Amino acid sequence: MLGSILAIAVVVVGGFFALRSITVDEAKRQTRERVEAEGHLVEAAALTDGVLRGNRRALARLDDVVVGQVLAGSIVRVKVWSADGRILYSDEPSLIGRRFGLGAEERALLRTGGSDAELSDLTRPENQLERPAGKLLEAYTPIRTPDGTPVLFEIYQRFSSVSASGERLLRALAPPLLAGLAVLLLFQVPLAWSLARRLQRGHREREELLESAVDASAQERRRIAADLHDGAVQDLAGVAFGLAPLADEAERRGDADQAHALRAATARLRQGVRELRTLLVEIHPPNLATAGLEAALGDLLSPLDAAGLRTELHVDAGAPDGHDELVYRVAREALRNVAKHAQARSVRVDVAPGAGGATRLVIADDGRGFAAAERDDHETEGHMGLRLVADLAERAGGHLTIDSAPGRGTTIDLEVPAA
């Protein structure tokens, strides 16, 4: 018993530190992505040349965007640095105008672009005011003022969220690790029997918790989608509808410039409404049981059609409906790739009955195609969407094939046996 307890302790402690290292790396990656997204927001919405000169109005405008849209949750501080190490802006006003100097990595980022993240060194003078917040993860990325001057955008994020993630991972993986160590305890039959019963009970509880989490996630997505549809989408559509008569009236008055500006604004609003409706489908896909597979696939094709692609959809009335969710997921991933990478002029989606009562989905585009080596490179870089849906097809007893070559488009063929 003492040897078993020591073995379990070694596995648990070693696993904790290994998982903690993994979660720190993942947190840095997510923080790099977040600082780039927030940097683009600040650059587009609030960064003006006046910030370089310390103009109060420019700083106030930047502060409104940072406080209203960036500082939230785990982000506790935002700074904007000049190339010579001067703090041009911070949500802490006392830091504005102070000069500390940039490190070699920060200066390199200003020249080459990109982003980086690291644990904050709270002993450094420029981080003095962040010390009360505890352990932090800082990330920075270069952005540019309207006249092209590069500045460094920096955020500080609480590290406690990283530690909490590591603990959650450890708690989730502890039961399987303990089950593996049960081999060491086989000679202790009563103990092994008791352990197995506890693991069964924990497995049922985890399934119940997972089911509750999935239900809660679906409900929240449904609520967000409904709020967007009934709020922002309807408001934008109403504004676009109201601007059209104003453009006609301006044209009747002979004010061509104003009519052109109003029509351009109307077109942008309508495009925004289309993009929001596409986002609604991503946030909360249609209920296939009520809307039907054909309507759901039509929603997936509508953004491509709006972008100028010729789209065709054919759903055979005799196609089995036992795998509608899998067909929808494969189609969604394939059409995402068409939109992002294919450079296609047209795409066709066919759903028809296959051999022996199977369901067959074929998606064909006339884009640039790709070689097998290029696909392997994309998977190595983390683009695993098609591989994941192929695995789902195999679990359902079917198979997914990809036929592509440079210059002759791509065809994705899914066939799933009857449910």
Backbone torsions as a table, in degrees:
resi	resn	phi	psi	omega
1	MET	NA	-42.2	179.4
2	LEU	-63.8	-43.0	177.6
3	GLY	-62.3	-40.5	178.6
4	SER	-63.9	-42.7	179.6
5	ILE	-63.2	-41.7	178.4
6	LEU	-63.8	-41.5	178.6
7	ALA	-61.9	-43.6	178.4
8	ILE	-62.4	-42.0	180.0
9	ALA	-61.8	-42.3	179.4
10	VAL	-61.4	-45.2	-178.6
11	VAL	-64.6	-43.8	-177.4
12	VAL	-64.9	-47.6	-178.4
13	VAL	-66.1	-46.0	178.5
14	GLY	-61.8	-41.6	178.3
15	GLY	-64.2	-36.9	178.9
16	PHE	-60.7	-49.0	-177.7
17	PHE	-68.6	-35.1	177.2
18	ALA	-65.4	-45.2	178.9
19	LEU	-66.3	-34.4	179.1
20	ARG	-64.1	-41.2	177.4
21	SER	-62.4	-41.5	179.5
22	ILE	-64.5	-43.5	-178.7
23	THR	-68.0	-31.9	176.2
24	VAL	-64.5	-44.5	178.8
25	ASP	-62.7	-42.4	179.7
26	GLU	-66.0	-39.4	178.1
27	ALA	-62.8	-38.8	177.4
28	LYS	-63.8	-41.1	178.8
29	ARG	-63.7	-45.7	179.5
30	GLN	-64.3	-37.4	179.3
31	THR	-68.1	-36.6	175.6
32	ARG	-62.2	-42.3	178.1
33	GLU	-65.2	-37.6	-177.9
34	ARG	-69.4	-40.7	-178.4
35	VAL	-67.4	-32.2	176.6
36	GLU	-66.9	-42.9	180.0
37	ALA	-65.0	-45.6	179.6
38	GLU	-66.5	-35.6	177.9
39	GLY	-63.7	-42.4	177.0
40	HIS	-62.4	-39.2	178.5
41	LEU	-61.8	-49.2	-179.5
42	VAL	-63.3	-42.4	-179.0
43	GLU	-62.0	-40.5	-175.7
44	ALA	-80.8	-34.0	-169.9
45	ALA	-100.6	-24.0	-168.5
46	ALA	-142.7	-14.3	-174.2
47	LEU	-82.6	119.5	178.6
48	THR	-124.5	166.7	179.7
49	ASP	-65.2	-22.3	179.5
50	GLY	-63.5	-24.3	177.9
51	VAL	-62.1	-34.9	179.9
52	LEU	-63.5	-30.6	-177.7
53	ARG	-96.8	-0.4	-179.1
54	GLY	77.0	23.8	-179.8
55	ASN	-62.7	128.9	-174.2
56	ARG	-64.4	-40.2	-179.6
57	ARG	-65.3	-41.4	178.5
58	ALA	-63.8	-41.5	179.0
59	LEU	-66.6	-37.5	179.4
60	ALA	-65.8	-40.0	177.7
61	ARG	-63.1	-43.8	178.4
62	LEU	-64.2	-39.7	-179.2
63	ASP	-65.2	-36.7	178.9
64	ASP	-61.5	-43.1	-179.2
65	VAL	-69.3	-42.9	-178.4
66	VAL	-64.1	-49.0	-177.4
67	VAL	-67.8	-37.3	-175.9
68	GLY	-80.4	-30.4	-170.5
69	GLN	-126.6	-16.5	-176.7
70	VAL	-105.7	-50.7	-178.4
71	LEU	-71.8	101.6	179.7
72	ALA	-161.6	149.9	175.6
73	GLY	62.0	-117.2	-173.3
74	SER	-88.1	-8.2	179.4
75	ILE	-82.2	123.3	-175.0
76	VAL	-113.0	-15.6	-178.7
77	ARG	-152.5	144.8	175.8
78	VAL	-131.0	135.2	176.7
79	LYS	-135.6	148.5	171.9
80	VAL	-123.2	123.1	-174.3
81	TRP	-109.8	146.7	169.3
82	SER	-86.4	167.7	-177.5
83	ALA	-64.1	-25.0	-179.3
84	ASP	-91.2	12.0	174.3
85	GLY	87.3	18.2	178.3
86	ARG	-97.6	137.0	177.4
87	ILE	-79.4	108.7	-179.7
88	LEU	-78.0	-33.6	-179.4
89	TYR	-152.3	147.4	169.3
90	SER	-154.5	150.8	174.9
91	ASP	-68.0	-13.4	171.0
92	GLU	-97.4	102.0	-171.5
93	PRO	-57.3	-29.4	-176.5
94	SER	-66.1	-16.7	-179.9
95	LEU	-85.0	-17.9	-174.6
96	ILE	-66.2	129.2	178.7
97	GLY	93.8	-13.7	-179.9
98	ARG	-78.0	148.8	-175.9
99	ARG	-119.8	128.5	-179.9
100	PHE	-126.5	-21.0	-178.2
101	GLY	92.2	143.7	179.7
102	LEU	-99.9	148.6	175.8
103	GLY	-76.2	173.8	-177.9
104	ALA	-63.5	-38.0	-179.1
105	GLU	-66.4	-41.8	179.3
106	GLU	-64.9	-41.6	178.8
107	ARG	-65.2	-36.3	177.8
108	ALA	-65.6	-38.7	178.3
109	LEU	-62.2	-38.8	178.9
110	LEU	-61.8	-29.4	179.9
111	ARG	-85.1	-39.5	-170.1
112	THR	-102.9	-17.5	-176.2
113	GLY	83.4	-176.4	-178.4
114	GLY	98.4	-156.9	-179.5
115	SER	-154.5	162.9	177.9
116	ASP	-151.5	156.8	179.6
117	ALA	-142.5	145.9	-179.9
118	GLU	-159.6	162.1	175.2
119	LEU	-67.3	136.5	-177.4
120	SER	-72.1	135.5	172.3
121	ASP	-91.8	96.0	-174.0
122	LEU	-73.9	-3.1	176.2
123	THR	-83.4	-13.5	-179.3
124	ARG	-73.4	146.0	-175.0
125	PRO	-58.3	-37.5	-176.3
126	GLU	-69.7	-13.4	179.8
127	ASN	-104.6	15.8	-175.3
128	GLN	-59.7	-42.9	-176.1
129	LEU	-77.0	-9.3	178.6
130	GLU	-92.3	-7.8	-176.1
131	ARG	-58.8	-39.6	179.8
132	PRO	-62.1	-20.6	-178.6
133	ALA	-77.6	-8.2	180.0
134	GLY	84.3	-160.3	-175.9
135	LYS	-65.4	131.7	-174.5
136	LEU	-130.4	156.4	172.5
137	LEU	-115.5	121.4	-178.3
138	GLU	-108.1	145.8	179.3
139	ALA	-140.5	149.5	-177.3
140	TYR	-146.7	152.7	179.1
141	THR	-151.5	147.6	179.0
142	PRO	-79.6	140.9	170.8
143	ILE	-132.1	170.9	-175.7
144	ARG	-128.5	144.0	173.1
145	THR	-76.2	167.1	-178.8
146	PRO	-55.3	-29.3	179.2
147	ASP	-86.2	6.7	175.6
148	GLY	92.7	3.5	-179.6
149	THR	-73.3	124.2	179.7
150	PRO	-78.1	136.9	173.5
151	VAL	-132.8	163.1	-176.5
152	LEU	-106.3	121.5	178.6
153	PHE	-97.2	128.0	-173.7
154	GLU	-132.4	138.4	174.3
155	ILE	-125.9	153.0	176.3
156	TYR	-119.0	125.9	-177.4
157	GLN	-118.7	141.3	179.5
158	ARG	-62.4	134.3	179.6
159	PHE	-81.4	-13.4	-177.6
160	SER	-61.2	-31.0	178.2
161	SER	-65.0	-32.5	177.8
162	VAL	-67.7	-46.1	179.5
163	SER	-61.0	-41.2	179.5
164	ALA	-63.6	-38.4	178.3
165	SER	-63.4	-41.5	178.5
166	GLY	-62.9	-41.0	178.7
167	GLU	-65.5	-38.5	178.2
168	ARG	-64.2	-41.9	177.4
169	LEU	-61.6	-41.8	-180.0
170	LEU	-63.2	-43.5	178.9
171	ARG	-63.6	-35.9	-179.6
172	ALA	-70.7	-34.2	-175.9
173	LEU	-93.0	-9.2	-177.6
174	ALA	-60.6	-46.8	-179.8
175	PRO	-58.6	-45.8	177.1
176	PRO	-61.6	-37.5	178.1
177	LEU	-63.4	-41.9	178.7
178	LEU	-65.6	-35.8	178.5
179	ALA	-64.4	-37.4	177.4
180	GLY	-64.3	-37.3	-179.8
181	LEU	-73.8	-8.7	-180.0
182	ALA	-62.4	-20.1	176.9
183	VAL	-59.6	-35.5	179.9
184	LEU	-71.0	-15.2	-173.5
185	LEU	-111.3	11.9	-174.5
186	LEU	-61.9	-30.9	-178.9
187	PHE	-72.0	-14.1	178.2
188	GLN	-100.3	77.7	-172.2
189	VAL	-56.4	-48.8	-178.8
190	PRO	-60.3	-41.1	-179.8
191	LEU	-65.7	-42.9	179.2
192	ALA	-62.5	-40.3	179.3
193	TRP	-63.6	-42.6	179.1
194	SER	-64.9	-42.0	179.6
195	LEU	-62.6	-41.3	-179.9
196	ALA	-61.8	-40.9	178.7
197	ARG	-64.1	-40.4	178.8
198	ARG	-65.0	-39.6	179.2
199	LEU	-65.3	-39.1	177.7
200	GLN	-61.8	-44.2	-180.0
201	ARG	-63.8	-41.9	177.6
202	GLY	-64.3	-36.8	179.1
203	HIS	-64.3	-43.0	177.7
204	ARG	-62.7	-41.1	179.8
205	GLU	-64.5	-40.3	179.2
206	ARG	-65.2	-38.4	177.5
207	GLU	-62.7	-41.4	178.6
208	GLU	-64.8	-42.4	178.3
209	LEU	-64.5	-40.8	179.3
210	LEU	-64.0	-42.6	178.8
211	GLU	-62.3	-41.4	177.8
212	SER	-63.8	-40.7	179.8
213	ALA	-64.5	-42.2	178.9
214	VAL	-63.4	-43.7	178.4
215	ASP	-61.7	-43.1	179.9
216	ALA	-63.7	-40.4	178.6
217	SER	-63.2	-44.1	179.8
218	ALA	-62.9	-41.4	178.7
219	GLN	-63.6	-40.7	-179.9
220	GLU	-67.3	-40.8	176.3
221	ARG	-61.4	-42.2	179.4
222	ARG	-62.8	-40.5	179.8
223	ARG	-65.8	-44.3	179.7
224	ILE	-61.9	-44.2	179.9
225	ALA	-61.9	-41.4	179.6
226	ALA	-65.3	-42.4	179.0
227	ASP	-61.9	-42.2	178.0
228	LEU	-63.8	-44.3	-176.9
229	HIS	-65.5	-44.9	-176.4
230	ASP	-81.4	-15.5	-178.2
231	GLY	-107.2	-89.1	-171.8
232	ALA	-61.0	-43.8	-177.6
233	VAL	-62.7	-46.4	179.9
234	GLN	-64.7	-39.9	179.9
235	ASP	-63.4	-46.7	-179.8
236	LEU	-63.7	-40.8	178.2
237	ALA	-62.4	-40.6	178.4
238	GLY	-64.8	-41.1	178.6
239	VAL	-63.8	-43.8	178.7
240	ALA	-60.9	-40.3	178.4
241	PHE	-64.4	-37.7	-179.3
242	GLY	-74.0	-26.9	-178.8
243	LEU	-75.7	-27.7	-176.0
244	ALA	-59.2	-47.1	177.7
245	PRO	-63.3	-33.5	179.1
246	LEU	-64.7	-36.1	176.9
247	ALA	-65.9	-41.8	177.8
248	ASP	-62.6	-40.7	-179.7
249	GLU	-65.6	-39.8	177.8
250	ALA	-64.1	-36.7	179.6
251	GLU	-68.2	-37.2	177.6
252	ARG	-65.9	-31.7	177.7
253	ARG	-76.5	-9.3	-178.2
254	GLY	88.0	8.7	179.3
255	ASP	-89.9	82.8	-174.9
256	ALA	-65.4	-36.6	-178.1
257	ASP	-64.1	-46.1	-179.9
258	GLN	-65.8	-39.4	178.5
259	ALA	-62.2	-42.3	178.6
260	HIS	-63.7	-42.5	-179.6
261	ALA	-64.1	-40.9	-179.8
262	LEU	-67.1	-40.4	179.0
263	ARG	-66.5	-39.0	178.2
264	ALA	-62.9	-42.8	178.6
265	ALA	-63.2	-40.2	178.4
266	THR	-61.9	-42.8	179.8
267	ALA	-63.3	-41.2	179.2
268	ARG	-64.5	-40.7	179.3
269	LEU	-63.9	-42.7	179.4
270	ARG	-65.0	-38.1	176.1
271	GLN	-63.4	-40.2	177.5
272	GLY	-62.1	-39.0	178.1
273	VAL	-64.1	-42.2	177.9
274	ARG	-62.2	-42.1	-179.3
275	GLU	-66.4	-37.9	178.0
276	LEU	-65.8	-38.6	178.7
277	ARG	-66.8	-36.5	173.9
278	THR	-62.1	-41.8	178.4
279	LEU	-63.3	-35.2	178.2
280	LEU	-61.6	-38.4	178.5
281	VAL	-65.7	-37.1	178.5
282	GLU	-67.7	-42.4	-177.6
283	ILE	-68.3	-46.6	-176.9
284	HIS	-138.5	91.3	-179.6
285	PRO	-57.0	155.3	-178.3
286	PRO	-63.9	153.2	175.8
287	ASN	-74.0	107.5	-174.6
288	LEU	-63.3	-29.1	-178.2
289	ALA	-68.8	-30.2	-177.6
290	THR	-101.3	-45.1	-177.7
291	ALA	-78.1	-30.3	-177.5
292	GLY	91.7	152.2	-177.3
293	LEU	-64.8	-39.1	-176.9
294	GLU	-63.4	-43.2	178.8
295	ALA	-65.5	-38.9	-179.5
296	ALA	-66.0	-42.3	177.9
297	LEU	-67.3	-33.3	175.9
298	GLY	-62.7	-37.8	176.6
299	ASP	-64.2	-36.2	178.2
300	LEU	-67.5	-33.0	-177.8
301	LEU	-81.9	-21.5	-174.1
302	SER	-59.9	-39.3	177.1
303	PRO	-64.0	-35.4	178.1
304	LEU	-67.7	-40.2	177.8
305	ASP	-63.1	-40.8	178.9
306	ALA	-66.4	-26.9	179.5
307	ALA	-82.0	-1.0	176.1
308	GLY	105.2	0.6	178.7
309	LEU	-81.7	146.5	171.2
310	ARG	-81.0	124.7	-176.9
311	THR	-120.7	143.4	175.2
312	GLU	-133.1	138.9	178.6
313	LEU	-133.7	125.9	177.6
314	HIS	-133.0	116.4	177.1
315	VAL	-117.5	112.1	-178.4
316	ASP	-68.7	131.0	-178.8
317	ALA	-62.1	-23.5	-179.1
318	GLY	-89.1	2.3	-179.1
319	ALA	-69.2	133.0	177.2
320	PRO	-60.1	151.3	-177.6
321	ASP	-112.8	19.6	-177.4
322	GLY	-76.8	-16.1	-177.0
323	HIS	-125.2	35.0	-176.9
324	ASP	-59.6	-39.9	-177.3
325	GLU	-65.0	-42.4	178.6
326	LEU	-65.6	-43.4	177.9
327	VAL	-59.0	-42.7	-179.7
328	TYR	-63.8	-42.5	-177.8
329	ARG	-66.7	-41.1	178.0
330	VAL	-64.4	-44.7	179.5
331	ALA	-61.8	-40.6	-179.1
332	ARG	-63.3	-44.3	-179.6
333	GLU	-66.4	-42.3	-179.2
334	ALA	-64.6	-42.1	-178.0
335	LEU	-72.4	-28.5	172.2
336	ARG	-61.7	-43.7	179.3
337	ASN	-65.0	-37.6	176.8
338	VAL	-60.3	-45.1	-178.1
339	ALA	-66.3	-37.2	-172.9
340	LYS	-88.1	-36.9	-166.5
341	HIS	-123.9	-24.5	-165.0
342	ALA	-74.4	-29.6	-174.1
343	GLN	55.2	43.0	-175.1
344	ALA	-88.8	160.9	173.6
345	ARG	-102.1	-22.7	-179.2
346	SER	-151.7	157.7	177.5
347	VAL	-148.0	142.7	-178.4
348	ARG	-128.3	136.9	179.1
349	VAL	-122.4	124.9	178.9
350	ASP	-125.9	132.6	172.7
351	VAL	-123.0	122.3	-175.2
352	ALA	-147.8	162.0	175.5
353	PRO	-70.3	140.1	176.9
354	GLY	-103.5	-168.1	-178.3
355	ALA	-68.8	140.0	175.5
356	GLY	66.1	31.4	179.4
357	GLY	78.3	15.3	179.5
358	ALA	-76.9	165.2	173.7
359	THR	-106.4	131.7	-178.3
360	ARG	-123.5	130.9	176.6
361	LEU	-119.5	128.8	177.3
362	VAL	-127.6	125.3	177.5
363	ILE	-121.9	119.6	-176.2
364	ALA	-127.5	133.0	174.6
365	ASP	-126.9	163.5	180.0
366	ASP	-107.1	34.2	-176.7
367	GLY	-79.4	-161.8	-173.1
368	ARG	-75.2	-17.0	-179.2
369	GLY	67.7	-176.4	179.9
370	PHE	-161.0	156.9	176.8
371	ALA	-86.8	161.7	-179.2
372	ALA	-60.5	-37.2	179.7
373	ALA	-64.5	-36.0	179.2
374	GLU	-66.2	-38.7	177.5
375	ARG	-64.1	-41.8	178.2
376	ASP	-62.0	-39.3	178.3
377	ASP	-62.7	-41.6	179.3
378	HIS	-63.3	-40.1	179.4
379	GLU	-66.8	-37.1	177.6
380	THR	-62.6	-34.3	180.0
381	GLU	-80.0	-1.3	175.8
382	GLY	105.3	3.3	178.9
383	HIS	-87.4	89.7	-169.4
384	MET	-110.6	15.4	-172.9
385	GLY	-58.3	-51.9	-178.7
386	LEU	-67.0	-36.4	178.2
387	ARG	-62.6	-39.5	-178.9
388	LEU	-67.0	-44.3	179.6
389	VAL	-70.0	-28.5	174.4
390	ALA	-64.0	-40.1	176.5
391	ASP	-62.8	-40.5	177.9
392	LEU	-61.8	-40.3	178.8
393	ALA	-63.2	-41.2	179.2
394	GLU	-64.0	-39.2	178.9
395	ARG	-64.2	-30.1	178.7
396	ALA	-84.2	3.5	178.9
397	GLY	88.3	5.2	-179.1
398	GLY	-106.3	-164.1	177.6
399	HIS	-150.6	153.1	180.0
400	LEU	-126.7	128.5	179.0
401	THR	-119.9	148.5	180.0
402	ILE	-124.3	119.3	179.4
403	ASP	-114.1	112.2	-177.3
404	SER	-151.9	151.6	174.7
405	ALA	-154.9	149.5	-178.9
406	PRO	-55.4	126.1	175.3
407	GLY	90.9	-5.6	-178.6
408	ARG	-130.4	25.9	171.6
409	GLY	76.0	-173.0	-176.1
410	THR	-136.1	139.2	174.9
411	THR	-125.9	125.6	178.0
412	ILE	-111.7	126.2	-174.5
413	ASP	-123.7	116.6	178.4
414	LEU	-113.7	131.8	174.2
415	GLU	-134.0	124.9	-178.1
416	VAL	-124.6	130.6	-179.3
417	PRO	-67.4	165.0	-179.1
418	ALA	-57.4	140.2	-178.0
419	ALA	-69.3	NA	NA
